[in-house]
Amino acid sequence: MSRFNLRRSKTAPAGPSSPVSTTGQLTANHEGGPGHLRDEKSELFLLAVANLVGQDTFYERGGDRDDRYTSLVRTLAVSDPEWTLGLLRWLRYGAAMRTASLVGAAEFTRARLDAKLPGHSRAVIDAVLQRPDEPGELLAYWTSRYGRALPKPVKRGVADAVGRLYNGRALLKYDTGTKGFRFGDVLELTHPAPHPQKPWQSELFRYALDRRHRPGSAVPPAGDALLSAHHALMAVPVEERRALVTGPDGARRLAEAGMTWEALAGWLQGPLDAAVWEAVIPSMGAMALVRNLRNFDRAGVSDEVAEQAARRIADRGEVTRSRQFPFRYLAAHRHAPSLRWGHALEQALKHSLANVPALPGRSLILVDRSGSMFDRPGAQSLLNRADTAAVFGTALALRAAEADLVEFGTDSRAVPLRQGDAVLKVLDRFGHLGGTETSEAVRRHYRGHDRVVIVTDEQAYGSHRPCDPLAAVPADVPVYTWNLAGYRPGHAASGTAHRHTFGGLTDAAFRLIPLLEAGQNAAWPWEQQG
């Protein structure tokens, strides 16, 4: 224990560096307190991993936030296109930020075209298009901003993605009348050639065009079993459909025809009751199951079928493949009426946090529960940043060798932890604590810990409080700030000398603490090895 009674250095020795860096310039944060300006790359990175396009936050209007994002992307697309391409590719694949990556790719391309700079644009368009509906989404964004005349990099990048992504199952799932840009529209605007290894795409493209312009007479390719089965299923008279679904062969027929649960109610032209849900549950993906727990309970799905669904939800492989954020399982837990899903959701949540590091020594983990953390990051989200912070902070504390978990706002208090606690139960112990007294929380709870982790939006109060909210922590003790909102000013200096800021709850972000504590410099997530 003598190591806790050693005299600590007031100046930090040289330590490993991390990529999110401040410039040394100060400004006022959104609460009027001192804020540290970051360089352009750091500001864009933190905003990108937190920004759901078009959504207001506690301190920023959605439009202002989007303008800041697009301005940074356009600037860096010109000054450092390789770095920006790496960010946008990782943003879609590594951070699973769909809309921000699509918008970023479009604005990257527009900036390069305006500057009359060749290269990179086709690659960035192709890089961010991962799901089959995304070529249409990107074209919808582009045409709404810049008109229907498509420059060559946009056409070619989208065409490259179409060759990778379009197949019969994608057509059935995503080529619907609710889309502004159907598959046929994308094909007509970009003229993609069939992928060299997919000769069947020629007929698929023809069918997509017929579905768009001649839906009543569109006939699927004769050799495509999936599309032919779907075509036959659609021809079943409406009055016979429910009996087909709930019959002994119904589940197989639906699966062979690629009938998704989203399309089922429209095809049946009526509600999904317990018998219908029980027929389609075996063919649903794990995250579709999680999203529909409330519907299962309301319809009265049997315990036997619910148990089958719960096993799928809790399966480690299913969780890994779904690449869902941990708080999706918290949302499901809070909004499912019955208790029968609790264990499965807890297991899924644990699997989704498997890459949270198991920290040695003593850790102080501070979770921001101030008012600004309780805004929801998106209109479709059932949770808020305070919940996200609590999930991550709790998981980190439970996996640490020894941890003090603290929630803070105007006041601060320890959150009790016991060995074997479930994350979902610990979350019920958090509250709403008003303002943002980061300095006071750190000063009150730091007791010679080996590290400090702060999960926050960084908008600490100002006035008479110390300029540095981390002043109570000796300079040679690492402090890791996890930024969940992407606001422009940070609450402290970062980038070197044991002061680090991260963004995004991704595997790459989780690996940074052990890397830095091993004395290695940390790179941007897409530049990390392994």
C-alpha positions, 0 to 999 in steps of 0.5 A: 500500500506504500505506493499510495503514500508516495509524493506525486509529481506536479508536472507530468513526465513524458507519456504516450500520446493519443490522437484527440488533441487540444490546441492550447487555446481556450474558449467558453463552453456552452455553460460559460465555463472554460473550454479547450479548443481541439484541432480540426481532426479531433473536433471532427472525429468526436462530432462524427461518432456522436452526431445523428444527422438532423437531431437537436442536442441539449446545446446545439440545434440539429442544423447548426450541428450538421453545418459544423460537421459538413464544414469540417468534412469539406475542409479536411477532404481538401487538406488531408483526403487520405485521413478523411477517407479513413475516418469515413470508412471506419465511421460506417464499418467500425463505428456503425454510424450510418447517416453521418458516414453517408453525408460525410462521403457526399460532402467530401466529394462535393468539396473535392469537385469544387476545389477541382481536385482529382482522386479519392471521391469515387473510393469514399462513396463506395467505402461508406455504402454497406447496406443495399438501401444505402446507394438510394439514401446517398443519391437522395441526399445528393439530389436534395442538396445538389440536384439530379446531375450526378458527377462521375465520382458519385455515379461510379462510386454508387455503381461500384457499391451496387455491384457488391450489394444488390441481390434478390434478398436485398431487393425484397427487403429494401426495394419498397414503395416507401423509398424515394429512390427505388433500386430501379432509380439507382440503376437508371441514374448510375448505369452499373455493370453487373459484377464480373462474378455475378452474371445473374445480376443482369436479369436481377437489374432488369427485374428491378427496373420492371418492378419500378416502372411496370409492377403489375407485369414484372416477372422475376428471373426464371432461375431465381428460386427466392424471387420466384417463391416470393412472386408466387406468395404475393399471388396468394389470395388475401383471404387465404394468407393467414391460414398459409402463415399459421399452417404446418408449412407456413414458416418454411414458405415464408423463409423460402420467399424471403418474406420479412417481418416488416412486410408481413402485416402489409401482405396479410392486410391485418395485424400480427397475432400470436400465431403469426408471430410464432410462425415468423420468429424462427426466421427473424434476425436477433436484433429484429427479435430485440426490437419486437419484444413488446409486440410479442408480449402484447400479442401473447406469444407463448412461453415456449416460443419466447424461450426460443427467441430468448436463446437467440437474443442471448447467443454470443455469436448472434450479438457479435454479428449484430454489431449493436450498441449496448444501450439497445439492450437496455432500451429493450429491457425498459420497454418490454412489458414482461419479465421473461426477457430479462436474463437474455437481455442481460447476457446480450448486454454483457456480450456486447461489452466483451471488449470493455477492458479489464483494468488492473489496480484501482480505477475511479469511474465518474459518470456524468448525470447532469441535465444536458446528458438526458437529451436523446441523441436521436428522435428514434432513440428511447434512451439518452446519453446519461443512460449510455454513460451509465451502461459503459461506466458500470460495465467498466467498473464491474470488469475492473480489478477494483473500482469506485463508480460515481455519478456526478452533476451538481452533487456527486455520490458513489453508486454501490456495486457488488460482485456478480451484479447485473449491469441492468440492475446497477443502472436502476441505482443512478439518478438525475443530478442537475448541473455539471460540477466536474471539478468538485466530483474529481476532487471529492472522490479521487483517493490515489487511484491508478487512473480516472475515467470520466464519461461525459459531454464535457460541458462543465460549469465555470464561474469561480471553479478551477479552470482545470477540472482535473486539477485534483489528479496528479499529473502522472496519473492517467485521466481518460475522458469519454466524450459522448456528445461531440461538442466543440470545446473540451473540458481539459487539455488532451492528447499527451502527458496522461490526459486523453479524450476518446469518442465512440463506444467501439472496440477500437476505442476500448482498446486504447486504455490498455495500449496507452498504459503499456506506454504505446502511442495511440493512433486513430481507430482506423490506423490501429493494428489488429 
